[in-house]
Every structure is written in structure tokens, then in C-alpha cells.
Amino acid sequence: MTASEMRATIALALVFALRMFGMFSILPVLAIHTQSMPGGNSPFLIGIALGIDGLAQALLQIPFGLLSDRYGRKRMIYIGLTLFALGSFVAAGAHDLHMIILGRLIQGTGAMSAAVIALVADLTQEEHRSKSMAIIGMSIGVTFGVSMVAGPALNHWIGVPGIFAITGVLAFLAMAVVRFVVPDPQVSRVHSDAETVPGQIASVLRNTELQRLNFGIFSLHAAMRGLFVVIPLVLIQVGGLAGADHWKVYLPIMAISFFAAVPAIIVAEKYGRMKPVFCGAVGLLCLSTLLMAVFIGNFVGVVTTLFLFFVAFNLLEATLPSLISKIAPAGSKGTAIGVYNSFQFLGLFLGGALGGFLAQHVGSASVFVFSGGLALAWFMLALSMNPPPRVRTCMFHLGEMEDSLAGRYAAAFAALDGVMEAVVIGAEGVAYLKIRIGEWDESGALRLIEKGV
């Protein structure tokens, strides 16, 4: 990566981190904070407050990306961060749970993640883009872990209103990073590997292998958001652990579960054992959530199963995007990811809402039984999936060309050894090749690019 590309990548990873820190930090403390507020004795409303931002993001993240094609990346990012800051300050000043729900809804309308990813694509070369996306993904993962630990400590020092206020301030800081650190793109255009193309949505939704993954990310995040309706209160009521001390549970769980997932990820990717590792992780997710229901009255049991849950969660968060890349058609990766992200956000909303409803009308254990049922259905779907091929997508810049010439290039690339699929989009001037790892004729591709067809 060039210095400019690295600067843009790190700066936009920081933008994501600044935005997500406040979103994540609220998860382990909101259910505790609302107990003393009007409406706070309703687990259903707590679940709505935890998940309502997901509904807004599910509806708006693709439109934000499309609007950034027309009105500019940075402009849409500024609009998204402004809405996010506004919602944070509304929630910070809330005196009842209904105003927190309103603030969280406004936060969710600032769904600028697709615009940020499009800006990353504008500022990076095709051959370096996957590295940039990986760095951004790592920043989000690290932010999540840090937030789980920092949330209870911040709640002790400044309270939930203070966390919301800091979240709003961090949004303005993110705007400053975009304005003063992130370079302006020389050219903005659609990137099929990073953005949703409306004409491809129907075909992506019809892809049964991708449907399994969409259901999976929906189930995973529904389980995670429903968990935070119940677990913070269980740690107090069953474990006698004050809210300010919850970090003592989250810190070892987050740190150890992160490192525990790494060997399995290496086995899956390096040794081509993706399906058994993936199915094992889904099975562990199912087992851990059902055991939470069994041990909900036992503090050690709750902490142990919570650890198992986050081992599975971390492993699946790492492998699901990899599977999307392997399975999605070469020219539709961006659309596949956009649809996948929408299902993820929808899972956040329904997990919070249904988790709260079940906790209120059936009992806390039922939240975990529901999550376990989703995970069991996902496990059955995962068992019947085709083993993902050991492939990756390569991108080469060719320059804009007529569609007829793009078709000849695609045919020539497809004839090379080890190329499973070749798509050349003339308007983008980019060739997308899905190739077998370690088996493809890279030198032949480079000669083709140099000499032409």
C-alpha cells in the first residue's frame, strides 16, 4: 500500500472506531441504567432501545451508499455523523426510556458505513483494497472488545447520559478526521467489489448459499443483542456484582475468547477446513445459548457460557465475511456484502425487540432458548451447505472500455488456468477474477493485461 492509501485506511478505520465506541459501550449498561427511569421496568422497551438503531441502519445503510455516488462521499458521511451526534445528545438528555429510544433511533439514521466503505474504495487501488477492508474490520472488532470493558467503567464515572454525550462528541471528532486527515478522492465512481449495485440485489437474494449466510448473520446478531437485555441484570441479581464491576467479567471473557478463536480461524483458512470449523462454531453458539438458559441462576455457569458464546461469536464474525467473499459472484461482492449487512442490522433490532418481549412475558431464560433455536436452525442450514472452495477474488485495473471489449477480456481471463470466474466491467475498467488459491496462472493474467486481447 502507498503512504496515501495507508493514511486513508487508518483514518477511516479511526472514523469507524470513534462512531462504534459509543454504540458498543452502551450495550452492557443500558439495561441497568433504565431501571430507575420511567418505563425502565419494561424489558420490552429496554429491548427496543437496544435494537432500534439496527432497524434504522437496516433501512438506510444501502441508500446512504447510493446517495454518496451522487452527492459525494464526504457529504453523506458528514450528514450521517451529524444525525448520529444529534441522536446521541437527545439520548444524553433523556429523562425517560421513550426519549432514549428516540435518541437511539436518530443515531441509527446516521447510517454512513456504506459511504465510508465507498470512500475507502475510491482512495485505494484494487489490489490493495482487501487489506484496507481487513484493517477496518480489525478496528471494529477491537473497538467492540474495548467497549465491553470500558462501558461499565464509564457508567460508574459519568453515567449513561455521559456515555451518550461522549458519543456525540466523538462523532464530531470523526468529522474532523474526515475533513482534515482523509484525502479527497480524485475520482468517485461505483466499485462493484465494495458497493451495492441495485440491479444485482435480486440475484444476490436468490443465491441460496448467500441466503444461509444472511440468515446466519441475522441470527448471530439477534442473539447478541437479546443477550444484553438480560445478562447485565443477571450479573447483578445472581452474582451480586455491582454494575461498576462488570468489567471484571467482560475483560477476561473478551480477551481470552478473542485469542481462543484465532487457532480455529487459521485452521479454517490455511488448511481449507472452513466448513467443519464454521459448523463447529455455529454448534457452539447453539450450545452456549441453551446452556445460558439452564444455568441462568448460577453465576459461574452464566460466566462460563458467556465465554463460550463469545468464542463462537468472534469465530463467526471472522469467518462469515470470508465466506461471503468466497461464495459471492465475482462482480457482485459489494452487493452481497450490502445485503448481508442489512440482515445483520435487522437482527440487531429483532433480537433486542423479541428478546425484550420474551423477557417481559415469558422470563429471562426464554431469551436464550429463542437464541438457541435460531442457532439450531442455522446449524442445520450450515450442515447442508456446500464446502466453500479455496478461492479468493483478485482485481486488476484495465481502464474504461466498451462492453464488447470487456466481454473479450472476460473470456480471455476465464480461459486461464485456475480462474473459476471472470467478470470485466467496462464502465469501471476493472477485472474481477475468482481464482483457486495456489493454482492459478497469475503470470498469464499479467501478460494478458500488458498485451491486451
VENPEUR-V131794 format. One record per residue. N is the residue number from 1. BURIAL is 1 if it has 9 or more other ideal C-beta (glycine too) atoms within 8 Angstrom, else 0. Layout:
n: <N | N>
burial: <BURIAL | BURIAL>
This chain:
n: <1 | 2 | 3 | 4 | 5 | 6 | 7 | 8 | 9 | 10 | 11 | 12 | 13 | 14 | 15 | 16 | 17 | 18 | 19 | 20 | 21 | 22 | 23 | 24 | 25 | 26 | 27 | 28 | 29 | 30 | 31 | 32 | 33 | 34 | 35 | 36 | 37 | 38 | 39 | 40 | 41 | 42 | 43 | 44 | 45 | 46 | 47 | 48 | 49 | 50 | 51 | 52 | 53 | 54 | 55 | 56 | 57 | 58 | 59 | 60 | 61 | 62 | 63 | 64 | 65 | 66 | 67 | 68 | 69 | 70 | 71 | 72 | 73 | 74 | 75 | 76 | 77 | 78 | 79 | 80 | 81 | 82 | 83 | 84 | 85 | 86 | 87 | 88 | 89 | 90 | 91 | 92 | 93 | 94 | 95 | 96 | 97 | 98 | 99 | 100 | 101 | 102 | 103 | 104 | 105 | 106 | 107 | 108 | 109 | 110 | 111 | 112 | 113 | 114 | 115 | 116 | 117 | 118 | 119 | 120 | 121 | 122 | 123 | 124 | 125 | 126 | 127 | 128 | 129 | 130 | 131 | 132 | 133 | 134 | 135 | 136 | 137 | 138 | 139 | 140 | 141 | 142 | 143 | 144 | 145 | 146 | 147 | 148 | 149 | 150 | 151 | 152 | 153 | 154 | 155 | 156 | 157 | 158 | 159 | 160 | 161 | 162 | 163 | 164 | 165 | 166 | 167 | 168 | 169 | 170 | 171 | 172 | 173 | 174 | 175 | 176 | 177 | 178 | 179 | 180 | 181 | 182 | 183 | 184 | 185 | 186 | 187 | 188 | 189 | 190 | 191 | 192 | 193 | 194 | 195 | 196 | 197 | 198 | 199 | 200 | 201 | 202 | 203 | 204 | 205 | 206 | 207 | 208 | 209 | 210 | 211 | 212 | 213 | 214 | 215 | 216 | 217 | 218 | 219 | 220 | 221 | 222 | 223 | 224 | 225 | 226 | 227 | 228 | 229 | 230 | 231 | 232 | 233 | 234 | 235 | 236 | 237 | 238 | 239 | 240 | 241 | 242 | 243 | 244 | 245 | 246 | 247 | 248 | 249 | 250 | 251 | 252 | 253 | 254 | 255 | 256 | 257 | 258 | 259 | 260 | 261 | 262 | 263 | 264 | 265 | 266 | 267 | 268 | 269 | 270 | 271 | 272 | 273 | 274 | 275 | 276 | 277 | 278 | 279 | 280 | 281 | 282 | 283 | 284 | 285 | 286 | 287 | 288 | 289 | 290 | 291 | 292 | 293 | 294 | 295 | 296 | 297 | 298 | 299 | 300 | 301 | 302 | 303 | 304 | 305 | 306 | 307 | 308 | 309 | 310 | 311 | 312 | 313 | 314 | 315 | 316 | 317 | 318 | 319 | 320 | 321 | 322 | 323 | 324 | 325 | 326 | 327 | 328 | 329 | 330 | 331 | 332 | 333 | 334 | 335 | 336 | 337 | 338 | 339 | 340 | 341 | 342 | 343 | 344 | 345 | 346 | 347 | 348 | 349 | 350 | 351 | 352 | 353 | 354 | 355 | 356 | 357 | 358 | 359 | 360 | 361 | 362 | 363 | 364 | 365 | 366 | 367 | 368 | 369 | 370 | 371 | 372 | 373 | 374 | 375 | 376 | 377 | 378 | 379 | 380 | 381 | 382 | 383 | 384 | 385 | 386 | 387 | 388 | 389 | 390 | 391 | 392 | 393 | 394 | 395 | 396 | 397 | 398 | 399 | 400 | 401 | 402 | 403 | 404 | 405 | 406 | 407 | 408 | 409 | 410 | 411 | 412 | 413 | 414 | 415 | 416 | 417 | 418 | 419 | 420 | 421 | 422 | 423 | 424 | 425 | 426 | 427 | 428 | 429 | 430 | 431 | 432 | 433 | 434 | 435 | 436 | 437 | 438 | 439 | 440 | 441 | 442 | 443 | 444 | 445 | 446 | 447 | 448 | 449 | 450 | 451 | 452 | 453>
burial: <0 | 0 | 0 | 0 | 1 | 1 | 1 | 1 | 1 | 1 | 1 | 1 | 1 | 1 | 1 | 1 | 1 | 1 | 1 | 1 | 1 | 1 | 1 | 1 | 1 | 1 | 1 | 1 | 1 | 1 | 1 | 1 | 1 | 1 | 1 | 0 | 1 | 0 | 1 | 1 | 0 | 1 | 1 | 1 | 1 | 1 | 1 | 1 | 1 | 1 | 1 | 1 | 1 | 1 | 1 | 1 | 1 | 1 | 0 | 1 | 1 | 1 | 0 | 1 | 1 | 1 | 1 | 1 | 1 | 0 | 0 | 0 | 1 | 1 | 1 | 1 | 1 | 1 | 1 | 1 | 1 | 1 | 1 | 1 | 1 | 1 | 1 | 1 | 1 | 1 | 1 | 1 | 0 | 1 | 0 | 1 | 1 | 1 | 1 | 1 | 1 | 1 | 1 | 1 | 1 | 1 | 1 | 1 | 1 | 1 | 1 | 1 | 1 | 1 | 1 | 1 | 1 | 1 | 1 | 1 | 1 | 1 | 1 | 1 | 0 | 1 | 0 | 1 | 1 | 0 | 1 | 1 | 1 | 0 | 1 | 1 | 1 | 1 | 1 | 1 | 1 | 1 | 1 | 1 | 1 | 1 | 1 | 1 | 1 | 1 | 1 | 1 | 1 | 1 | 1 | 0 | 0 | 1 | 0 | 1 | 1 | 1 | 1 | 1 | 1 | 1 | 1 | 1 | 1 | 1 | 1 | 1 | 1 | 1 | 1 | 1 | 1 | 1 | 0 | 0 | 1 | 1 | 0 | 0 | 1 | 0 | 0 | 1 | 0 | 0 | 1 | 1 | 1 | 1 | 1 | 1 | 1 | 0 | 0 | 1 | 1 | 0 | 1 | 1 | 1 | 0 | 1 | 0 | 1 | 1 | 1 | 1 | 1 | 1 | 1 | 1 | 1 | 1 | 1 | 1 | 1 | 1 | 1 | 1 | 1 | 1 | 1 | 1 | 1 | 1 | 1 | 1 | 1 | 1 | 1 | 1 | 0 | 1 | 1 | 0 | 1 | 0 | 1 | 1 | 0 | 1 | 1 | 0 | 1 | 1 | 1 | 1 | 1 | 1 | 1 | 1 | 1 | 1 | 0 | 1 | 1 | 0 | 0 | 1 | 1 | 1 | 1 | 1 | 0 | 0 | 0 | 0 | 0 | 1 | 1 | 0 | 1 | 1 | 1 | 1 | 1 | 1 | 1 | 1 | 1 | 1 | 1 | 1 | 1 | 1 | 1 | 1 | 1 | 0 | 1 | 1 | 0 | 0 | 1 | 0 | 1 | 1 | 1 | 1 | 1 | 1 | 1 | 1 | 1 | 1 | 1 | 1 | 1 | 1 | 1 | 1 | 1 | 1 | 1 | 1 | 1 | 1 | 1 | 1 | 1 | 1 | 1 | 1 | 1 | 1 | 1 | 1 | 1 | 1 | 1 | 1 | 1 | 1 | 1 | 1 | 1 | 1 | 1 | 1 | 1 | 1 | 1 | 1 | 1 | 1 | 1 | 1 | 1 | 1 | 1 | 1 | 1 | 1 | 1 | 1 | 0 | 0 | 0 | 1 | 1 | 1 | 1 | 1 | 1 | 1 | 1 | 1 | 0 | 1 | 1 | 1 | 1 | 1 | 1 | 0 | 1 | 1 | 0 | 0 | 1 | 0 | 0 | 1 | 0 | 0 | 1 | 0 | 1 | 1 | 1 | 1 | 0 | 1 | 0 | 0 | 1 | 0 | 0 | 0 | 1 | 1 | 1 | 1 | 1 | 1 | 1 | 1 | 1 | 1 | 0 | 1 | 0 | 1 | 1 | 0 | 1 | 1 | 1 | 1 | 1 | 1 | 0 | 1 | 1 | 1 | 1 | 1 | 1 | 1 | 1 | 1 | 0 | 0 | 0 | 1 | 1 | 0 | 0 | 1 | 1 | 0 | 0 | 1 | 1 | 0 | 0 | 0 | 0>
